Amino acid sequence: MDFLQLDAVDQIEALARSQITAVRALELAVERADALQARVNAVTSRRIGAARAEAQAIDEARQRGQKLGRLAGLPMTVKDTLDIEGLPASAGRMDLTNRQVHDAEVVRRVRSEGAVVWGHTNTPVNAGDWQTHNKLYGVTRNPWNEALTCGGSSGGSAAALAAGISALEIGADIAGSLRIPASLCGVMALKPTFGLISQAGLVPPAEGELDMAVVGPMARSARDLALLFSILTEAPATTGVSVPLRGLRAGLWLDESGFATDLEIRRSAERFAETLRDEGARVEACRGPIGGEAILETYTSLIYPLLWANAPRSELAVYRALRLPAKLARRLGAGPLSWAKGVLAATSSAAEQRRAQVERLRLAADVQTFFEQFDVLIAPTAPTPAFPHDHRSIHLRRLKLTDGRKTSYLQMMAWPALASVWKLPALAFPIGLSRDGLPIGVQLMGRPGSDTFLLDLAQTLEARLGGFQFPQG
């Protein structure tokens, strides 16, 4: 038995049956991380001594027959934007590493159930990229192909899952940061309905709950995802009730104005849809209730002020100096994913931001009508499978599609924006491999509050169609 290749439910069962001790489970996880550190570089800061003491205490409590939590003895790591008592999250920044901190609320919840949280997984600076790299800890690579990115910003977490270092992870998402790395590494993640899971202890800190941002679970299996979701929400575990695929109303959303989609992604999603039809689902091609560019206009108007709220004054001064040329570029046709829109949104006034909020409320009303037609929406998570590392300035980067076309790197935020701007739950689900042997995933989006339905649907799909597979070789 390769303990680390089991999913979390089976690892917990092995621990409960005393087939392995919590101390040994921790040792195996750390050894796997060490063995892959030079190649994958998923794990950053660690608390091995404290974690070993916790694992030992769990083993002793188990021997005494004490009642233990649902995760008792399970080794875990979490994204390096979540504080662990005695181990502050860095968000890829040296200046955040010497703080005195308590557990982030989600870390407290898994530790209260007996998880042995022993370290952090890598993230880009301020969780602000769809690749995972920083000067503090370096580059995290995709376990499927080390020349390619693992995605971001929860990239270290996705890589740790795919590499068999951890069975459960906790990440965060505002622009695809859970869903994109999950899809690029072939694992699963749930961006929950906004406000369902506490952001307390999320770094960099915000005043109150950061709009559109969520903390969410990541795992290799759908039942693991459901287990962790129930703990993070302090709700009863989902029943795992099978969702009948016959009669399921699914919208297949592959075409949208202003959104790029690689042919590999499209073909895989269409095959997935055909398989669902074979199972009796009613899958119809669909498009949004309003145009994609209008969605992106509102989304970028909302997200840039959030991302730039804590930016150094010197950088904001540069952006303010660029407002005039940015306005000219917009008049000449620069779109919502252009540098010009970024400059204007990041330096927008309170009145402009209020107008964007009003527009978002109008969009929310539109999406309610959309879900009268469909139970679930199926859309790409990312425009391409995993791609080569590129750490130049974001506006210099280009994504290369398999048909030879190149598109803006900021297309990485387009498909994730759908669930973010509407505050919908969205579950990243693996649907197969590209011709180059790279994972491809889609996002399953539901109406607000339908998180449990999506988790049950994912368990049904996994049982019928398959799910995660470990990287070959």
Stockholm file with secondary structure:
# STOCKHOLM 1.0

chainA/1-473         MDFLQLDAVDQIEALARSQITAVRALELAVERADALQARVNAVTSRRIGAARAEAQAIDEARQRGQKLGRLAGLPMTVKDTLDIEGLPASAGRMDLTNRQVHDAEVVRRVRSEGAVVWGHTNTPVNAGDWQTHNKLYGVTRNPWNEALTCGGSSGGSAAALAAGISALEIGADIAGSLRIPASLCGVMALKPTFGLISQAGLVPPAEGELDMAVVGPMARSARDLALLFSILTEAPATTGVSVPLRGLRAGLWLDESGFATDLEIRRSAERFAETLRDEGARVEACRGPIGGEAILETYTSLIYPLLWANAPRSELAVYRALRLPAKLARRLGAGPLSWAKGVLAATSSAAEQRRAQVERLRLAADVQTFFEQFDVLIAPTAPTPAFPHDHRSIHLRRLKLTDGRKTSYLQMMAWPALASVWKLPALAFPIGLSRDGLPIGVQLMGRPGSDTFLLDLAQTLEARLGGFQFPQG
#=GR chainA/1-473 SS CCGGGSCHHHHHHHHHTTSSCHHHHHHHHHHHHHHHTTTTCCEEEECHHHHHHHHHHHHHHHHTTCCCCTTTTCEEEEETTBCBTTBCCCTTCGGGTTCCCCCCHHHHHHHHTTCEEEEEECCCGGGCSSSCEETTTEECEETTEEEEECCSSSHHHHHHHHTTSCSEEEEEESSSTTHHHHHHHTCEEEECCTTSSCCTTBSSCCSSSCTTCEEEEEESSHHHHHHHHHHHTTCCCCCCCCCCCTTCEEEECCCCTTCCCCHHHHHHHHHHHHHHHHTTCEEEECCCSSCHHHHHHHHHHHHHHHHTTTCCHHHHHHHHHTHHHHHHHHHTTCCTTSHHHHHHHHTCCHHHHHHHHHHHHHHHHHHHHHTTTCSEEEEESSSSSCCBCCCSCGGGCEEECTTSCEEEGGGGGHHHHHHHHHTCCEEEEEEEECTTSCEEEEEEECSTTCHHHHHHHHHHHHHHHCCCCCCCC
#=GC SS_cons         CCGGGSCHHHHHHHHHTTSSCHHHHHHHHHHHHHHHTTTTCCEEEECHHHHHHHHHHHHHHHHTTCCCCTTTTCEEEEETTBCBTTBCCCTTCGGGTTCCCCCCHHHHHHHHTTCEEEEEECCCGGGCSSSCEETTTEECEETTEEEEECCSSSHHHHHHHHTTSCSEEEEEESSSTTHHHHHHHTCEEEECCTTSSCCTTBSSCCSSSCTTCEEEEEESSHHHHHHHHHHHTTCCCCCCCCCCCTTCEEEECCCCTTCCCCHHHHHHHHHHHHHHHHTTCEEEECCCSSCHHHHHHHHHHHHHHHHTTTCCHHHHHHHHHTHHHHHHHHHTTCCTTSHHHHHHHHTCCHHHHHHHHHHHHHHHHHHHHHTTTCSEEEEESSSSSCCBCCCSCGGGCEEECTTSCEEEGGGGGHHHHHHHHHTCCEEEEEEEECTTSCEEEEEEECSTTCHHHHHHHHHHHHHHHCCCCCCCC
//
